[in-house]
Amino acid sequence: MDGPVVKTVLDNGVRLLARPMPHARSVSLGVWVDVGARDESDAESGISHFIEHMIFKGTARRSAYQIAREFDAIGGQTNAFTSPEHTCYHARVLDRQLERMVDILSDIFLHSVFDPGEVERERPVILQEIGMMEDIPEELIHVLAGSRFWDGHPLGRSILGTRETVSAVDSAAIRRFFERRYRPERIVVAAAGRLEPDRLLDLVGPPFASIDRGEAFPARIPPVPRAQLTVQPRDLEQVHLVLAAAGLPVRDPRRYALALLNTILGGNMSSRLFQEIREKRGLAYSVYSFVHAHADAGMFGVYLAVAPENVAEALACVVAALERLRGEPVEEAERSAAIEYLRGSLLLAAESTDAQMMRIAQNELHFGEELPLERVLEEIAAVSARQLQELACSLFRREKTALTVLGPVAEPPARLEALLAPLGN
C-alpha cells in the first residue's frame, strides 16, 4: 500500500513532497515552479518556455551533451513542460539511481548558465516549434480559440510566444526573468515511487535550501472571457471548430460536476458527442470536449473537425447536445457510467509514479495540501443529476460562449451565429 505524502518546508519556503510507493521499482521526481506563460509581459511572451529549453543546455559543471549523456547512462527518462501557470522539470529512474538523478536535476535547475551561444543555437529550434504548431490545424485552432476567448489577457497568448518575441529574447533577459520569478516560495519538489522520505530530504534539502528569497511575486490579474465569433479562412481539407464556454477555476467546488459533464458530453467513446457526431452521423473523425482550469478562471470547450459542407450540421449537433444537458436531467445509468469511468481513470493513473508525482505537486500548488484520492472519488460519486443540470444551465449560455472556426468556411458569420442562438442567455 502506498504511504502518505510527507511534506517538508525548507527555511526559504521551498516545499518538498514525498510519496513512498513500495511496490514500484522506479522513482519520479519533478521540480515545479508556480510560474508560467501568464506571468510574462507582452514583450516577454514565450520566455518561460524558452527557459524550459535552456535549463538542459549547460551548467558550470556539465555541458548540454554531458547532461543528456548522464541521464541516458542511468536509464533515465527526463522531460519538461510549460503551462499557463506552471513550469515543471521532471525525470524518472530506477530507485537505485535516485541520488544521481537528484544531482543532475538540482544542478540544471539551480546552476544553468544560460550561455549566449546556446541561446542562439536554441532560438531556431523554438521558431521551428512555432512553425510546427501553425502547421497542425488541431493545435493552431486551440491557440486561436484561447486568444479570442481571453482577448487581451496573458492566458490568451501562446505558451511558445511569437516569432517576434522569441527572436528578441537574449541570455540576459532569460537570466533576469529566471532570477526574478523562480522564487523559493513558488517552488515545489515532488517525488513518488520507491523512496524513503528522510533520504530524499537529505539529497534535495541542501541544494534547494541555498536559493535566496527575492522580490514579492506580482498578483495575477483575473481574465474576463469574451463571447466572440471568429472565422479564420485557411486552405485546408477540413474546417476546425472550437466552441468555448466560461468554465470553472481549479478550486471551484463544482469541479467534480464539471468533470462528469465533460465525460458525458465528449470525454470518451461512449460520450454523447462522439456517438452522435462520429458514430451515428459520420461527420467527424475527431470530436471531444475538454476542460482548462486555472487559478481564477476556466474554459470548457468542444473541438471537432469536419468537411466544409458539414459545418452547419455538426455545429447544430453540438448546440443540441449542450441544450439537452441544460434541459434534461442526466439519467442514472449514464451518470453512474461516467462516475465509473472517472473512477477507473484515476485509480489506474495512481499506479504510475509519474502520475502520482504530478498529482501531489498539483494538489500542493492548487490547494496547499494533499487531497486524498478516496475523498476525490467520494465527491465525484456524490454529484447528482440535478447538480449536473444546474451547472450546464450556468455555463452553456450564448453570452458566455465563443466560437472559433479555422479552414475553408462556406457559411457566413450570420449563419454561424444563428446556429448558436438556441443557447440563449
Buried (B, 14 or more C-beta within 10 A) or exposed (E): EBBEBBBBEBEBEBBBBBBBBEEBEBBBBBBBBBBBBBBBEEEBBBBBBBBBBBBBBBBEEBEBEBBEEBBEEBEBEBEBBBBBBBBBBBBBBBBEBBBBBBBBBBBBBBEBBBBEEBBEEBBEEBBEBBEEBBEEBBBBBBBBBBBBBBBEBBBBBBBBBBBEBBEBBEBEBBBEBBEBBBBBBBBBBBBBBBBBBEEBBEBBBEBBEEBEEEEEBEEBEEBEBBBBBBBBEBEBEBBBBBBBBBBBBBEBEBBBBBBBBBBBBBBBEBBBBBBBBBEEBEBBEBBBBBBBBBBBBBBBBBBBBBBBEBBBEBBBBBBEBBBBBBEEEBEEEBBEBBBEBBBEBBEEBBEBBBBBBBBBBBBBBBEEEBBEBEEBBEBBBEBEBEBBBBBBEBBBBBEBBBBBBBBBBEBEEEEBEEBBEEBEE
